[in-house]
Amino acid sequence: MRAILSAYDKTGIAGLAQGLHGLGWELFSTGRTQAVIAEAGVPVESIATLTGSPEMLEGRVKTLHPKVHGGLLARRDREDDAAELAKHGIEPIDLVAGNLYPFIETVSGTDVSLAEALEEIDIGGPTMIRAAAKNHPWVIPVVDPSDYDMILEALRADGLDAGARRALAAKAFAHVSHYDAAIAEYLRGEDDLLPEQLTAGLTRVDELRYGENPHQRGAFYTLDSVRTPVEGIGGFEQHHGKGLSYVNLLDADAAYNLVAECPHPAVAIIKHTNPCCFAAGDEPIAALYERALMAGDAISAYGGIVASNRPIDFAYATALRDVLSPITGGRMFFEIVVAPGSEPDGLAHLQKKSRDLRILTVPEGDPRRPRLEFRSVRGGMLVQQSDLSEELDFEVVSERAPSAAELADLRLAWLVGKHVKSNAITLVKDGVLVGMGAGQPNRVESARLAVRGAGEQAAGAALASDAFFPFPDSIEVAGEAGVTAAAHPGGSIRDEDSVAAANAQGMALVTTGARHFRH
C-alpha cells in the first residue's frame, strides 16, 4: 500500500506517517512535510523518487505527473486500467493526506501584491485531493487532521467502509471548493460584488442548542471572505452562560449592529431583532444603560439582549446586575450581554449575575465597510449590499428649522430606525429611545404604537420614519402627542400635505433623500 502525504497543516502528520509505516505502507512526500516526517524517524521518499522527475519551476510542478495521477485515478476493478498501469510502470496509490495553503489569511493583508497572491494558489494539492476523492472507493482522501486517528484505527481493523470513504470524499471536495471560492473572490476585486456566479466559503464554528424553535437544528458558520474580515457577532467569543440558539445569535447581531454604528458611547436592548431600549451620548455606558431602561420599553427588555459599543467595565456590570425594572421593581433578566471587550473585574462581576447569562465579546469592525447580506428564500438566495452608514444631510422642508437638540435627536432616531423592522417609526428624546413602532403593514399604525409606548415622553421628542409619509396622518398623530420634529426620506406625491400638517403643528420637518426598509 502506498500513500502521499503533503499537507500545509502539519498537525498530526508525523503520527499518521508513523501509523501507516507500522502497517507496512510505503510513504511519499514533498518539501516541509517530508522533512517533518523524516525528523520523526519515519522512512519517507520524495515525490521525485516516485515520478522519476525533479521538481520544476520553483516547486510549481511536483505532483502533476502521470505516475501520481495514474496511480490515484486507476479503478481497481477494471482490468484495462490495471493493464495500462502495468504498461507504463505505474503503481496504485491508496491514500492522499493533504490540505491547502491558508489563502484568505495570506492575501487579506493590504500590502500583498497580485504576484504574491498568485504564488499562494496551490495547483498540485487540489488536483491530488480531487483525484483521490473522485476515486474514493479505492483511494482514501484525507484533508482534516482530526480524521487521522479514525483512519488508522479502521486500517488496523477491517479497513474503511464505503460510508466512511464517501464522507471523507465529501469533506475533501468541500475543502477544495472553499479554497477556490476565496481565490475567485480575490480575483473579482471589490467592485464586482454581485457576479453572475457567486460562491462563498463558510466554516461551522458552533452547533447551536437548536434553531429558531427547539425542534429545528441550527448551526453558526463564519463567512470566510478575502475582502471582509470576520467582525462583530461573526467573531464572537463566549465567556459565560449556557449554549446559544439560532435566535440568540440573530438578536445579538441586531443589537451589536445598532450600537456599532454610533460614534458616541451607546447601549441597546433588543427583543426579537428590534430595539426596545437605546441610549447614546458622552456618558459612561453604565449611565446610558440605566437611561435606556428607564425611558424605554422595559417590559419588552425583559429577556432581551443588551449590547454596548464600549467594553464591559465594573460600573456597567454593576448596573446590569443591580438596576431594577421600572415596571416590576425586580431584577432584570437578560439572555445575552455583548460588547467589544471586557475589563477583568467587570467580566468577573457580571458572571455572578446568573449562571445562564451568556456573555459575548466580539471584534470591532468598520460599519462603512462594503459587505454582502444573504437571505434564503424557498429554492434560492437573495443577496444585497448591506445598508451602509452614510453621512446624512437633512433638508428642512417646514417653516421651522429643528433646534440643535432636536437635530441631534433626529439623527439618532434616524439611525435607530434603520435597525427596526419596517414599517418603522422611532421616537428619541435627549439621546434616548422613548417609543418605537415596528413591522406594521401601514405606517400610521407604527406611529400610533410609537407615541402610545412613549406616553408623556413623546412631548418634545424627535421622530424618524424609515420611508416617506404617504399621507399626513403619521405627522398628525405625532403632533397631537407633542412630537416637535420629524424626519422622513421624502418623495411621496403627497409630501406637501405632510409639510402642511407639520407647519400646522409647529413641527420641524426634514427629509433625508434615503430610505431604510428592513423586512
Order of alpha helices (4+ residues) and beta strands (2+ residues): beta-alpha-beta-alpha-beta-alpha-alpha-alpha-beta-alpha-alpha-alpha-beta-alpha-alpha-beta-beta-beta-alpha-beta-beta-alpha-alpha-beta-alpha-beta-alpha-beta-beta-beta-beta-alpha-beta-beta-alpha-beta-alpha-beta-alpha-beta
